[in-house]
């Protein structure tokens, strides 16, 4: 995974603040919340939510092969903000 200052996914061009992305897990940290997500193109992303807002801080490329299934609404019950 690489660090990023981009505001769009470099693999598909979707905006980081937009949908679709799927929440894989949420973790409360001392500085806020770390959220692992998967972009609609399949790119794994690490998002940080803190006093400065929510931003993608690291991302990997999409997995090779067919595109992933469309993102479902967030159903994670842990750590809702």
N, C-alpha and C positions, 0 to 999 in steps of 0.2 A: 504494500500500500504506500501511497505517496502523500505527502503533505500538499495542501491546496489552498490557494487564495482565490480560486475561481468561484463564480456565482452560478455557473451552469455545469452540467456534467460534460466533461470533455469527450465522452464516448458517444453521447446521443444528443447533446445540446439542450436537454430539459433543464429548466431552472431549478436550482437547489431548493427554493422555497415552494415549488409547485408540486403537484401530484403527477404521475403516480409514484409513490415509493411505499415500500412495505416495512413496517417496524418489526425487527427481528428480536430485539431485547432492549430493555431500559435498565440503567444502573445509576442509583443515587451516589454521588461522589461528594467530597468535601467542598468542591467549588460549584456544584450544580448537578447536572444530569448528563450522562453519556448515553447516547442512543445509537445502536447499530441498526442500519437500514439497508435495504436493497432498492436501487433505482429501478425504474421500469425497464431499463435495458439490461439489468442484471448486475450492474456495478455495485460492489459492497462498499458501504460508506459508514464512517464514524462521525456522528454529529454531537456537538457539545451545546447544551442549553445552560446559560448562566445569566448573570446580570447584564451582559452585553448582547443578549439575544441567542438565537440558534444558528449555528453555522456548521458546514461540513469541514472537518479538520483533516480528514484522511480518506482516501478512496482507492479501490482497486479496479481493475478492468472487468468487463463482463466475462462470464465463463464462455468458453467456446461451445458451439452447438446451437440448437434452436433457441429462440427468444423465450424468456420465462413467461409463465402464465401472468395475466394481468393482476395488478396489485388488488388485494382485498381491503376493505375498510379496516382500520386499526382495531384489532380485537384484544390487544394486550391489556390485562386488567391491572398489572403492576405499575405503580409509580405514575399514574396519570397526573398530568399537569394542567 
